[in-house]
Amino acid sequence: MFTVEDYIAEWRKESLICINLFSKMPAGGLDYRPTPGQRNTVELLRYLSFGPYNGLAKIIAGDWQKGRPTAEVTAGMPPSDFPARMAWQMEAMAVDMRSIPVTSLSTEMMTMPWGETLKKGLALNYPYRWLVGYRMQLFLYLKSAGAHQLNTTDCWRLPAAPAAQP
């Protein structure tokens, strides 16, 4: 059975992959913008650092109007804050997830901004999907901006811990 702790562990893994990808930023990569009208890398980092958590917090509260918009919260965030903000998001998500009764995930309903009504547990799939989807976008931005050393494994897995030296 899938548990709250499983959700937390998967969210953490995705967040750590984002932090690892950030560490591979090529020179000039922060300014990369695929086409006019799309986010540049800095704007993408700002969204990733709060947007998924913001959705999760709103779903747990059962109120899509709770809190402030992501763009307002992250306005002016320097890119160098990204790893710390992702670490904050991981911890805040875990606290929030552990604060709700597990039964509420299968019994309480949440109406999403587009009108779909779901059980809270199913609604929580969306913020996780946003984290994964925008992590993939970060990977693609970095590759397009010149981080040619990145490969598929960097997008989907954390690097292996170095072996202990004798």
KOLVO-109020 format. One record per residue (C-alpha): residue number from 1; chain; x, y, z. Coordinates in steps of 0.25 Angstrom, whole numbers, plus 5000, padded with zeros to 4 digits. Layout:
BEGIN
<atom num="NUM" chaine="A" xx="X" yy="Y" zz="Z"/>
...
END
This chain:
BEGIN
<atom num="1" chaine="A" xx="5000" yy="5000" zz="5000"/>
<atom num="2" chaine="A" xx="5005" yy="5014" zz="4997"/>
<atom num="3" chaine="A" xx="5007" yy="5023" zz="5009"/>
<atom num="4" chaine="A" xx="5009" yy="5037" zz="5013"/>
<atom num="5" chaine="A" xx="5023" yy="5034" zz="5016"/>
<atom num="6" chaine="A" xx="5025" yy="5028" zz="5002"/>
<atom num="7" chaine="A" xx="5019" yy="5041" zz="4996"/>
<atom num="8" chaine="A" xx="5029" yy="5049" zz="5005"/>
<atom num="9" chaine="A" xx="5041" yy="5040" zz="5000"/>
<atom num="10" chaine="A" xx="5037" yy="5042" zz="4985"/>
<atom num="11" chaine="A" xx="5036" yy="5057" zz="4987"/>
<atom num="12" chaine="A" xx="5049" yy="5058" zz="4994"/>
<atom num="13" chaine="A" xx="5056" yy="5049" zz="4983"/>
<atom num="14" chaine="A" xx="5050" yy="5059" zz="4972"/>
<atom num="15" chaine="A" xx="5055" yy="5071" zz="4979"/>
<atom num="16" chaine="A" xx="5069" yy="5066" zz="4981"/>
<atom num="17" chaine="A" xx="5069" yy="5063" zz="4966"/>
<atom num="18" chaine="A" xx="5065" yy="5077" zz="4964"/>
<atom num="19" chaine="A" xx="5077" yy="5082" zz="4973"/>
<atom num="20" chaine="A" xx="5086" yy="5073" zz="4966"/>
<atom num="21" chaine="A" xx="5082" yy="5078" zz="4952"/>
<atom num="22" chaine="A" xx="5084" yy="5092" zz="4957"/>
<atom num="23" chaine="A" xx="5098" yy="5089" zz="4961"/>
<atom num="24" chaine="A" xx="5101" yy="5086" zz="4946"/>
<atom num="25" chaine="A" xx="5096" yy="5100" zz="4941"/>
<atom num="26" chaine="A" xx="5105" yy="5104" zz="4929"/>
<atom num="27" chaine="A" xx="5111" yy="5118" zz="4928"/>
<atom num="28" chaine="A" xx="5099" yy="5127" zz="4923"/>
<atom num="29" chaine="A" xx="5089" yy="5116" zz="4926"/>
<atom num="30" chaine="A" xx="5081" yy="5125" zz="4935"/>
<atom num="31" chaine="A" xx="5077" yy="5134" zz="4924"/>
<atom num="32" chaine="A" xx="5073" yy="5123" zz="4915"/>
<atom num="33" chaine="A" xx="5059" yy="5124" zz="4909"/>
<atom num="34" chaine="A" xx="5054" yy="5114" zz="4898"/>
<atom num="35" chaine="A" xx="5045" yy="5124" zz="4891"/>
<atom num="36" chaine="A" xx="5039" yy="5138" zz="4894"/>
<atom num="37" chaine="A" xx="5027" yy="5136" zz="4904"/>
<atom num="38" chaine="A" xx="5033" yy="5124" zz="4911"/>
<atom num="39" chaine="A" xx="5040" yy="5125" zz="4925"/>
<atom num="40" chaine="A" xx="5054" yy="5127" zz="4925"/>
<atom num="41" chaine="A" xx="5063" yy="5118" zz="4934"/>
<atom num="42" chaine="A" xx="5062" yy="5127" zz="4946"/>
<atom num="43" chaine="A" xx="5047" yy="5128" zz="4945"/>
<atom num="44" chaine="A" xx="5046" yy="5113" zz="4944"/>
<atom num="45" chaine="A" xx="5055" yy="5112" zz="4957"/>
<atom num="46" chaine="A" xx="5046" yy="5121" zz="4964"/>
<atom num="47" chaine="A" xx="5034" yy="5113" zz="4961"/>
<atom num="48" chaine="A" xx="5040" yy="5100" zz="4964"/>
<atom num="49" chaine="A" xx="5045" yy="5106" zz="4978"/>
<atom num="50" chaine="A" xx="5031" yy="5108" zz="4983"/>
<atom num="51" chaine="A" xx="5020" yy="5105" zz="4973"/>
<atom num="52" chaine="A" xx="5018" yy="5090" zz="4975"/>
<atom num="53" chaine="A" xx="5018" yy="5092" zz="4990"/>
<atom num="54" chaine="A" xx="5008" yy="5104" zz="4989"/>
<atom num="55" chaine="A" xx="4998" yy="5094" zz="4982"/>
<atom num="56" chaine="A" xx="5000" yy="5084" zz="4992"/>
<atom num="57" chaine="A" xx="4998" yy="5093" zz="5004"/>
<atom num="58" chaine="A" xx="4985" yy="5098" zz="4997"/>
<atom num="59" chaine="A" xx="4980" yy="5084" zz="4995"/>
<atom num="60" chaine="A" xx="4983" yy="5080" zz="5009"/>
<atom num="61" chaine="A" xx="4976" yy="5093" zz="5014"/>
<atom num="62" chaine="A" xx="4964" yy="5090" zz="5005"/>
<atom num="63" chaine="A" xx="4965" yy="5104" zz="5000"/>
<atom num="64" chaine="A" xx="4970" yy="5108" zz="4987"/>
<atom num="65" chaine="A" xx="4971" yy="5123" zz="4991"/>
<atom num="66" chaine="A" xx="4980" yy="5120" zz="5003"/>
<atom num="67" chaine="A" xx="4993" yy="5127" zz="5003"/>
<atom num="68" chaine="A" xx="5000" yy="5136" zz="4993"/>
<atom num="69" chaine="A" xx="5002" yy="5133" zz="4978"/>
<atom num="70" chaine="A" xx="5016" yy="5126" zz="4975"/>
<atom num="71" chaine="A" xx="5020" yy="5138" zz="4966"/>
<atom num="72" chaine="A" xx="5018" yy="5147" zz="4978"/>
<atom num="73" chaine="A" xx="5025" yy="5139" zz="4988"/>
<atom num="74" chaine="A" xx="5038" yy="5136" zz="4979"/>
<atom num="75" chaine="A" xx="5039" yy="5150" zz="4972"/>
<atom num="76" chaine="A" xx="5053" yy="5154" zz="4973"/>
<atom num="77" chaine="A" xx="5058" yy="5141" zz="4978"/>
<atom num="78" chaine="A" xx="5073" yy="5140" zz="4974"/>
<atom num="79" chaine="A" xx="5076" yy="5127" zz="4967"/>
<atom num="80" chaine="A" xx="5087" yy="5124" zz="4977"/>
<atom num="81" chaine="A" xx="5075" yy="5122" zz="4987"/>
<atom num="82" chaine="A" xx="5070" yy="5111" zz="4979"/>
<atom num="83" chaine="A" xx="5076" yy="5099" zz="4987"/>
<atom num="84" chaine="A" xx="5072" yy="5105" zz="5000"/>
<atom num="85" chaine="A" xx="5058" yy="5108" zz="4995"/>
<atom num="86" chaine="A" xx="5057" yy="5093" zz="4990"/>
<atom num="87" chaine="A" xx="5061" yy="5088" zz="5003"/>
<atom num="88" chaine="A" xx="5051" yy="5097" zz="5011"/>
<atom num="89" chaine="A" xx="5040" yy="5092" zz="5001"/>
<atom num="90" chaine="A" xx="5044" yy="5077" zz="5004"/>
<atom num="91" chaine="A" xx="5043" yy="5080" zz="5019"/>
<atom num="92" chaine="A" xx="5030" yy="5088" zz="5019"/>
<atom num="93" chaine="A" xx="5023" yy="5078" zz="5010"/>
<atom num="94" chaine="A" xx="5027" yy="5066" zz="5020"/>
<atom num="95" chaine="A" xx="5022" yy="5074" zz="5032"/>
<atom num="96" chaine="A" xx="5009" yy="5077" zz="5024"/>
<atom num="97" chaine="A" xx="5007" yy="5063" zz="5019"/>
<atom num="98" chaine="A" xx="5009" yy="5057" zz="5033"/>
<atom num="99" chaine="A" xx="4999" yy="5067" zz="5039"/>
<atom num="100" chaine="A" xx="4987" yy="5062" zz="5032"/>
<atom num="101" chaine="A" xx="4979" yy="5050" zz="5037"/>
<atom num="102" chaine="A" xx="4982" yy="5039" zz="5027"/>
<atom num="103" chaine="A" xx="4967" yy="5036" zz="5026"/>
<atom num="104" chaine="A" xx="4964" yy="5051" zz="5020"/>
<atom num="105" chaine="A" xx="4972" yy="5047" zz="5008"/>
<atom num="106" chaine="A" xx="4962" yy="5037" zz="5004"/>
<atom num="107" chaine="A" xx="4949" yy="5044" zz="5010"/>
<atom num="108" chaine="A" xx="4951" yy="5059" zz="5008"/>
<atom num="109" chaine="A" xx="4949" yy="5065" zz="4995"/>
<atom num="110" chaine="A" xx="4956" yy="5077" zz="4988"/>
<atom num="111" chaine="A" xx="4951" yy="5085" zz="4976"/>
<atom num="112" chaine="A" xx="4963" yy="5089" zz="4967"/>
<atom num="113" chaine="A" xx="4964" yy="5102" zz="4960"/>
<atom num="114" chaine="A" xx="4959" yy="5096" zz="4947"/>
<atom num="115" chaine="A" xx="4946" yy="5091" zz="4954"/>
<atom num="116" chaine="A" xx="4950" yy="5076" zz="4955"/>
<atom num="117" chaine="A" xx="4946" yy="5071" zz="4969"/>
<atom num="118" chaine="A" xx="4955" yy="5060" zz="4975"/>
<atom num="119" chaine="A" xx="4958" yy="5053" zz="4988"/>
<atom num="120" chaine="A" xx="4970" yy="5060" zz="4994"/>
<atom num="121" chaine="A" xx="4979" yy="5048" zz="4993"/>
<atom num="122" chaine="A" xx="4977" yy="5048" zz="4977"/>
<atom num="123" chaine="A" xx="4978" yy="5063" zz="4977"/>
<atom num="124" chaine="A" xx="4992" yy="5062" zz="4983"/>
<atom num="125" chaine="A" xx="4996" yy="5055" zz="4970"/>
<atom num="126" chaine="A" xx="4996" yy="5069" zz="4963"/>
<atom num="127" chaine="A" xx="5006" yy="5076" zz="4972"/>
<atom num="128" chaine="A" xx="5015" yy="5064" zz="4971"/>
<atom num="129" chaine="A" xx="5013" yy="5064" zz="4955"/>
<atom num="130" chaine="A" xx="5017" yy="5078" zz="4955"/>
<atom num="131" chaine="A" xx="5030" yy="5076" zz="4962"/>
<atom num="132" chaine="A" xx="5033" yy="5064" zz="4953"/>
<atom num="133" chaine="A" xx="5029" yy="5072" zz="4940"/>
<atom num="134" chaine="A" xx="5036" yy="5084" zz="4943"/>
<atom num="135" chaine="A" xx="5048" yy="5076" zz="4947"/>
<atom num="136" chaine="A" xx="5048" yy="5070" zz="4933"/>
<atom num="137" chaine="A" xx="5047" yy="5084" zz="4928"/>
<atom num="138" chaine="A" xx="5059" yy="5089" zz="4936"/>
<atom num="139" chaine="A" xx="5067" yy="5077" zz="4930"/>
<atom num="140" chaine="A" xx="5063" yy="5081" zz="4916"/>
<atom num="141" chaine="A" xx="5067" yy="5096" zz="4918"/>
<atom num="142" chaine="A" xx="5080" yy="5092" zz="4924"/>
<atom num="143" chaine="A" xx="5083" yy="5083" zz="4912"/>
<atom num="144" chaine="A" xx="5079" yy="5093" zz="4902"/>
<atom num="145" chaine="A" xx="5087" yy="5104" zz="4909"/>
<atom num="146" chaine="A" xx="5100" yy="5096" zz="4907"/>
<atom num="147" chaine="A" xx="5100" yy="5085" zz="4919"/>
<atom num="148" chaine="A" xx="5104" yy="5075" zz="4908"/>
<atom num="149" chaine="A" xx="5110" yy="5066" zz="4919"/>
<atom num="150" chaine="A" xx="5096" yy="5063" zz="4925"/>
<atom num="151" chaine="A" xx="5089" yy="5050" zz="4921"/>
<atom num="152" chaine="A" xx="5076" yy="5043" zz="4923"/>
<atom num="153" chaine="A" xx="5081" yy="5037" zz="4937"/>
<atom num="154" chaine="A" xx="5083" yy="5051" zz="4942"/>
<atom num="155" chaine="A" xx="5068" yy="5054" zz="4939"/>
<atom num="156" chaine="A" xx="5063" yy="5042" zz="4946"/>
<atom num="157" chaine="A" xx="5072" yy="5038" zz="4957"/>
<atom num="158" chaine="A" xx="5081" yy="5044" zz="4968"/>
<atom num="159" chaine="A" xx="5096" yy="5041" zz="4966"/>
<atom num="160" chaine="A" xx="5101" yy="5030" zz="4973"/>
<atom num="161" chaine="A" xx="5108" yy="5033" zz="4986"/>
<atom num="162" chaine="A" xx="5123" yy="5032" zz="4985"/>
<atom num="163" chaine="A" xx="5129" yy="5019" zz="4990"/>
<atom num="164" chaine="A" xx="5136" yy="5020" zz="5004"/>
<atom num="165" chaine="A" xx="5151" yy="5020" zz="5003"/>
<atom num="166" chaine="A" xx="5159" yy="5010" zz="5011"/>
END
